[in-house]
């Protein structure tokens, strides 16, 4: 879905700013490699956090509280990383490096969390979550793109 979401994000920005981005095959390849690197990076971080929560749940007393809160913690972690992905479609187009994107998302973690939480909640709905999640992800991409337009990128670059 990534190419579709990148296109959707670009079209959303074009409606808001009237700015167009002509297709460039070389830039597209750089963006593809960048997207793969960020995806692998985020997957490793998210897996590490989930593994840490799992390991902490085996420690007596602390583990009991972690086990009780693990569902909420895992929803928060997933929401943040989904939101990161939705924001990165715009950040990639703004030519931010991977470290600049990470810095931006850390600074604006509320935006990342909010856009990702909408999707995360939608996919946990029994029986129809996967179906609804597909549509909600469209709104999340558009929302993330609009949020990027309202934020200042100058402090990150």
Buried (B, 14 or more C-beta within 10 A) or exposed (E): EBEEBBEBBBEBBEEBEEEEEEEEEEBEEEBBEBBEEBBEBBEEBBEEBBEEBBEBBEEEEEBEEBBEEBEEBBBBBBBBBBBBBBBBBBBBBBEBEBEBBBBBBEEBEEBBBBBBBBBBBBBEEEEEBEEBBEEBBBBBBBBBBBBBEEBEBEEBE
